[in-house]
Amino acid sequence: LGVECYGSIDGTSVRVPCPTIGAQPFYSGYEGSHNVRLLVLQLWNGLIFHVVGPDSGAENDSGLYQKANLQVKLAQISTRLRHDLVLSSAPCIIGDAGFPCSRELITPWSRQRDVGVAQQFL
């Protein structure tokens, strides 16, 4: 593909006690409990580079990614890395299928509708 991966991103849930007021946003039907959500961007060397959150437990990875405007931030990071490290290919991170595929974020193409998006990058 001609890419340089510099890290990975994933969301995680942290279980919290049921709030006495305003519990609804923190309830995750998927988890079956009250949670806060975090997105963590980890570099290839194991260092935590960026954390988004905490956010409501009902939010999924893609929702947090869009809410935090991470696509713009990742594009800026990729541009800076390419310039500073004099890379011949586009730097990116990897994520699971819960994230939108882009030049800066490589995800699995598990659904038929993703094939068109994937062909743009090949």
ROSE-4610 file (N, C-alpha, C; in Angstrom, 1 decimal, always signed):
// ROSE-4610
residu = [L/L/L/G/G/G/V/V/V/E/E/E/C/C/C/Y/Y/Y/G/G/G/S/S/S/I/I/I/D/D/D/G/G/G/T/T/T/S/S/S/V/V/V/R/R/R/V/V/V/P/P/P/C/C/C/P/P/P/T/T/T/I/I/I/G/G/G/A/A/A/Q/Q/Q/P/P/P/F/F/F/Y/Y/Y/S/S/S/G/G/G/Y/Y/Y/E/E/E/G/G/G/S/S/S/H/H/H/N/N/N/V/V/V/R/R/R/L/L/L/L/L/L/V/V/V/L/L/L/Q/Q/Q/L/L/L/W/W/W/N/N/N/G/G/G/L/L/L/I/I/I/F/F/F/H/H/H/V/V/V/V/V/V/G/G/G/P/P/P/D/D/D/S/S/S/G/G/G/A/A/A/E/E/E/N/N/N/D/D/D/S/S/S/G/G/G/L/L/L/Y/Y/Y/Q/Q/Q/K/K/K/A/A/A/N/N/N/L/L/L/Q/Q/Q/V/V/V/K/K/K/L/L/L/A/A/A/Q/Q/Q/I/I/I/S/S/S/T/T/T/R/R/R/L/L/L/R/R/R/H/H/H/D/D/D/L/L/L/V/V/V/L/L/L/S/S/S/S/S/S/A/A/A/P/P/P/C/C/C/I/I/I/I/I/I/G/G/G/D/D/D/A/A/A/G/G/G/F/F/F/P/P/P/C/C/C/S/S/S/R/R/R/E/E/E/L/L/L/I/I/I/T/T/T/P/P/P/W/W/W/S/S/S/R/R/R/Q/Q/Q/R/R/R/D/D/D/V/V/V/G/G/G/V/V/V/A/A/A/Q/Q/Q/Q/Q/Q/F/F/F/L/L/L]
num = [1/1/1/2/2/2/3/3/3/4/4/4/5/5/5/6/6/6/7/7/7/8/8/8/9/9/9/10/10/10/11/11/11/12/12/12/13/13/13/14/14/14/15/15/15/16/16/16/17/17/17/18/18/18/19/19/19/20/20/20/21/21/21/22/22/22/23/23/23/24/24/24/25/25/25/26/26/26/27/27/27/28/28/28/29/29/29/30/30/30/31/31/31/32/32/32/33/33/33/34/34/34/35/35/35/36/36/36/37/37/37/38/38/38/39/39/39/40/40/40/41/41/41/42/42/42/43/43/43/44/44/44/45/45/45/46/46/46/47/47/47/48/48/48/49/49/49/50/50/50/51/51/51/52/52/52/53/53/53/54/54/54/55/55/55/56/56/56/57/57/57/58/58/58/59/59/59/60/60/60/61/61/61/62/62/62/63/63/63/64/64/64/65/65/65/66/66/66/67/67/67/68/68/68/69/69/69/70/70/70/71/71/71/72/72/72/73/73/73/74/74/74/75/75/75/76/76/76/77/77/77/78/78/78/79/79/79/80/80/80/81/81/81/82/82/82/83/83/83/84/84/84/85/85/85/86/86/86/87/87/87/88/88/88/89/89/89/90/90/90/91/91/91/92/92/92/93/93/93/94/94/94/95/95/95/96/96/96/97/97/97/98/98/98/99/99/99/100/100/100/101/101/101/102/102/102/103/103/103/104/104/104/105/105/105/106/106/106/107/107/107/108/108/108/109/109/109/110/110/110/111/111/111/112/112/112/113/113/113/114/114/114/115/115/115/116/116/116/117/117/117/118/118/118/119/119/119/120/120/120/121/121/121/122/122/122]
x = [+0.8/+0.0/+0.8/+2.1/+2.9/+2.6/+2.4/+2.1/+3.1/+3.2/+4.0/+3.1/+2.8/+1.9/+2.7/+2.3/+3.0/+2.2/+1.0/+0.3/-1.0/-1.8/-3.1/-4.1/-5.4/-6.4/-7.5/-8.0/-9.2/-9.9/-11.2/-12.0/-12.1/-12.3/-12.5/-13.6/-14.2/-15.2/-14.7/-14.9/-14.6/-15.8/-16.1/-17.3/-17.3/-18.5/-18.6/-19.9/-19.9/-21.2/-22.3/-23.5/-24.7/-24.8/-24.7/-24.9/-26.3/-26.4/-27.7/-28.6/-27.9/-28.6/-28.1/-28.9/-28.4/-27.7/-28.3/-27.6/-27.8/-28.8/-29.1/-28.0/-27.3/-26.2/-25.0/-24.9/-23.8/-24.1/-25.4/-25.7/-25.5/-24.8/-24.5/-25.3/-26.2/-27.0/-26.1/-25.1/-24.1/-23.3/-22.9/-22.1/-23.0/-24.3/-25.2/-24.8/-24.2/-23.8/-23.5/-23.3/-22.9/-21.4/-21.0/-19.6/-19.3/-18.0/-17.5/-16.6/-16.6/-15.8/-14.6/-13.5/-12.3/-11.8/-11.1/-10.4/-8.9/-8.1/-6.7/-5.9/-5.0/-4.1/-2.7/-2.3/-1.0/+0.0/+1.2/+2.3/+2.9/+3.6/+4.2/+5.1/+5.7/+6.6/+6.0/+4.6/+3.9/+3.4/+3.9/+3.6/+2.1/+1.4/+0.1/+0.3/-0.2/+0.0/-1.1/-2.3/-3.5/-4.7/-5.4/-6.6/-7.8/-8.9/-10.1/-11.1/-11.7/-12.7/-12.4/-13.1/-14.2/-15.4/-16.2/-17.5/-18.6/-19.8/-20.9/-20.7/-21.2/-21.0/-21.7/-22.7/-23.5/-22.8/-21.8/-21.1/-20.2/-20.2/-19.3/-18.0/-17.1/-15.8/-15.9/-16.7/-16.9/-17.5/-18.4/-19.1/-18.1/-17.2/-16.2/-15.2/-14.8/-13.8/-14.3/-15.6/-16.1/-16.3/-16.8/-17.0/-15.8/-14.7/-13.4/-12.6/-13.3/-12.7/-11.3/-11.1/-9.8/-9.3/-10.2/-9.7/-8.9/-9.3/-8.5/-7.2/-7.2/-6.0/-5.0/-5.5/-4.7/-4.1/-4.8/-4.2/-3.1/-3.3/-2.2/-1.0/-1.2/-0.1/+0.7/-0.1/+0.5/+1.3/+0.8/+1.6/+2.9/+2.8/+4.0/+5.0/+4.5/+5.4/+6.1/+5.3/+5.9/+7.0/+6.7/+7.7/+9.0/+8.7/+9.8/+10.7/+10.1/+10.8/+11.2/+10.8/+11.1/+10.7/+9.4/+8.8/+8.5/+8.6/+8.3/+6.8/+6.2/+4.8/+4.0/+2.7/+1.8/+1.7/+2.0/+1.9/+0.4/+0.2/-1.2/-1.2/-2.4/-2.6/-3.6/-3.6/-4.6/-5.7/-6.9/-8.0/-8.9/-9.8/-10.7/-11.9/-12.8/-14.0/-14.9/-14.7/-15.6/-15.2/-14.2/-13.8/-14.0/-14.1/-14.2/-12.8/-12.8/-11.5/-11.2/-9.9/-9.4/-7.9/-7.3/-5.9/-5.1/-5.5/-4.8/-5.1/-6.2/-6.7/-7.1/-6.3/-6.5/-7.4/-8.5/-9.4/-9.6/-10.1/-10.5/-11.7/-11.7/-12.8/-13.7/-14.5/-15.3/-16.7/-17.1/-18.4/-18.3/-19.3/-19.3/-19.2/-19.9/-20.0/-18.6/-17.7/-16.4/-15.5/-15.8/-14.9/-14.7/-15.7/-15.5/-14.5/-14.7/-13.8/-12.4/-12.2/-10.9/-10.2/-10.9/-10.3/-9.7/-10.2/-9.6/-8.2/-7.9/-6.5/-5.6/-6.0/-5.1/-4.5]
y = [-1.2/+0.0/+1.3/+1.2/+2.4/+3.3/+2.8/+3.6/+3.3/+4.3/+4.2/+4.3/+3.2/+3.2/+3.6/+4.6/+5.1/+4.9/+4.2/+3.9/+3.3/+3.1/+2.6/+3.3/+3.2/+3.9/+2.9/+3.0/+2.1/+2.8/+2.5/+3.0/+1.9/+2.4/+1.5/+2.1/+1.2/+1.6/+1.4/+2.4/+2.3/+2.3/+1.2/+1.1/+2.0/+2.7/+3.6/+3.3/+3.7/+3.5/+4.3/+3.8/+4.4/+5.8/+6.9/+8.2/+8.4/+9.2/+9.4/+10.4/+11.2/+12.2/+12.1/+12.1/+12.1/+10.8/+9.7/+8.4/+8.0/+8.4/+7.9/+8.0/+9.2/+9.3/+8.3/+7.8/+7.0/+5.5/+5.2/+3.8/+3.3/+2.1/+1.5/+0.2/+0.1/-1.1/-2.2/-1.9/-2.9/-3.5/-2.7/-3.2/-3.6/-3.1/-3.5/-2.9/-1.7/-1.1/+0.4/+1.2/+2.6/+2.7/+3.5/+3.6/+5.0/+5.3/+6.5/+5.9/+6.6/+6.1/+6.9/+6.3/+6.9/+6.4/+7.3/+6.8/+7.1/+6.1/+6.1/+5.9/+6.9/+6.8/+6.4/+5.2/+4.7/+4.7/+5.1/+5.1/+3.7/+3.5/+2.1/+1.7/+2.6/+2.3/+2.0/+2.1/+1.8/+3.0/+4.2/+5.4/+5.9/+6.3/+6.9/+8.3/+8.6/+9.9/+10.8/+10.3/+11.2/+10.4/+11.0/+10.4/+11.4/+10.9/+11.6/+11.1/+12.0/+11.6/+12.2/+11.8/+10.8/+11.4/+10.5/+10.9/+9.9/+10.1/+9.3/+7.8/+6.9/+5.5/+5.0/+5.8/+5.3/+5.6/+6.4/+6.8/+5.7/+5.4/+4.4/+5.0/+4.2/+4.7/+5.7/+5.4/+6.4/+7.7/+7.7/+8.9/+9.7/+9.1/+9.9/+10.4/+9.7/+10.1/+11.3/+11.3/+12.5/+13.7/+13.4/+14.5/+15.2/+14.5/+15.1/+15.7/+15.5/+16.1/+15.5/+14.2/+13.5/+13.4/+13.4/+13.2/+14.4/+15.6/+16.8/+16.8/+16.4/+16.3/+15.3/+14.1/+13.1/+13.5/+14.3/+14.8/+15.8/+16.6/+17.5/+16.8/+15.8/+14.9/+14.3/+13.7/+13.0/+13.9/+15.1/+16.1/+16.5/+16.7/+17.0/+15.9/+14.7/+13.5/+13.3/+13.5/+13.3/+14.3/+15.5/+16.6/+16.4/+16.2/+16.1/+14.8/+13.7/+12.5/+12.2/+13.0/+12.9/+11.5/+11.2/+9.9/+10.0/+8.8/+8.8/+8.3/+7.9/+7.4/+8.1/+8.0/+8.6/+8.0/+8.7/+8.1/+7.9/+6.9/+6.6/+5.9/+5.7/+4.8/+3.7/+2.7/+1.6/+1.6/+1.2/+1.1/-0.1/-0.4/-1.5/-1.0/-1.9/-1.5/-0.5/-0.1/+0.9/+2.3/+2.5/+3.8/+3.9/+5.2/+5.4/+5.3/+4.7/+4.6/+5.9/+6.3/+7.5/+7.3/+8.3/+8.2/+8.1/+8.8/+8.9/+7.7/+7.0/+5.9/+4.7/+3.7/+2.5/+1.5/+1.0/+0.1/-1.1/-2.2/-3.3/-3.0/-3.6/-3.4/-4.6/-4.7/-5.9/-5.8/-4.7/-4.5/-4.1/-4.6/-4.3/-2.8/-2.0/-0.6/+0.1/-0.6/+0.0/-0.2/-1.1/-1.4/-0.2/+0.6/+1.8/+2.8/+2.9/+3.8/+3.2/+1.9/+1.3/+1.5/+1.4/+1.6/+2.9/+3.9/+5.3/+5.3/+4.5/+4.5/+3.5/+2.7/+1.7/+2.2]
z = [+0.0/+0.0/+0.0/+0.4/+0.5/+1.6/+2.8/+4.0/+5.1/+6.0/+7.2/+8.4/+9.1/+10.2/+11.4/+12.2/+13.3/+14.6/+14.5/+15.8/+15.5/+16.6/+16.5/+17.4/+17.1/+17.9/+18.2/+19.4/+19.8/+20.9/+21.0/+22.1/+23.2/+24.4/+25.6/+26.5/+27.2/+28.2/+29.6/+30.5/+31.8/+32.7/+33.3/+34.1/+35.3/+35.5/+36.6/+37.4/+38.7/+39.4/+38.8/+38.9/+38.4/+39.0/+38.2/+38.7/+39.3/+40.4/+41.0/+40.2/+39.5/+38.6/+37.2/+36.2/+34.8/+34.4/+34.8/+34.5/+33.0/+32.4/+31.0/+30.0/+29.9/+28.9/+29.2/+30.4/+30.7/+30.6/+30.3/+30.2/+28.8/+28.7/+27.4/+27.4/+26.4/+26.3/+25.8/+25.0/+24.5/+25.7/+26.6/+27.8/+28.9/+28.9/+30.0/+31.3/+31.3/+32.5/+32.2/+33.3/+33.1/+32.9/+31.9/+31.5/+31.1/+31.1/+30.3/+29.2/+28.1/+26.9/+26.7/+26.3/+25.9/+24.6/+23.8/+22.7/+23.0/+22.7/+23.0/+21.7/+21.4/+20.3/+20.8/+20.5/+21.0/+19.8/+20.1/+19.1/+19.0/+17.9/+17.6/+18.7/+19.5/+20.5/+21.9/+21.9/+23.1/+23.9/+23.6/+24.3/+23.9/+25.0/+24.7/+24.2/+23.0/+22.4/+22.6/+22.6/+22.7/+23.3/+24.2/+24.7/+24.5/+24.0/+23.9/+24.9/+25.7/+26.6/+28.0/+29.0/+29.0/+28.3/+27.8/+27.1/+27.6/+27.2/+27.7/+27.2/+28.1/+27.8/+26.6/+26.1/+25.0/+23.7/+23.7/+22.4/+21.9/+20.6/+20.0/+19.5/+19.0/+18.6/+17.5/+16.5/+15.4/+15.8/+16.7/+17.3/+18.0/+18.8/+19.6/+18.6/+17.6/+16.6/+15.9/+15.5/+14.8/+15.7/+16.9/+17.9/+18.2/+18.3/+18.7/+17.4/+16.3/+15.0/+14.8/+15.1/+15.0/+13.5/+12.5/+11.2/+10.8/+11.2/+10.9/+11.7/+13.0/+13.8/+13.2/+12.8/+12.2/+10.9/+10.1/+8.9/+9.2/+10.2/+10.6/+11.1/+11.9/+12.4/+11.3/+10.3/+9.2/+8.3/+8.1/+7.3/+8.0/+9.3/+10.1/+10.1/+10.3/+10.3/+9.0/+7.9/+6.6/+6.3/+6.7/+6.5/+7.4/+8.7/+9.7/+9.5/+9.1/+8.9/+7.5/+6.6/+5.2/+4.7/+4.9/+4.5/+3.0/+2.4/+0.9/+0.8/+1.9/+1.8/+2.9/+2.8/+3.7/+5.0/+6.1/+7.5/+7.9/+8.6/+9.0/+10.4/+10.9/+12.1/+11.7/+12.5/+12.2/+13.2/+12.8/+13.8/+13.4/+14.2/+13.9/+13.0/+12.7/+11.8/+12.5/+13.7/+14.3/+13.9/+13.1/+12.7/+11.2/+10.7/+9.3/+8.6/+7.5/+6.7/+6.0/+6.1/+5.4/+5.1/+4.5/+4.2/+5.5/+6.6/+7.8/+8.8/+8.5/+9.4/+8.6/+8.6/+7.9/+8.7/+8.2/+8.9/+8.0/+8.6/+7.7/+6.8/+5.6/+4.7/+4.7/+5.8/+6.0/+5.4/+4.9/+4.4/+2.9/+2.1/+0.7/+0.4/+1.2/+0.9/+1.0/+1.8/+2.0/+0.8/-0.1/-1.2/-2.1/-2.3/-3.1/-2.4/-1.1/-0.3/-0.4/-0.3/-0.3/-1.6/-2.7/-4.0/-4.2/-3.5/-3.6/-3.1/-2.2/-1.6/-2.2/-3.1/-3.7/-5.0]
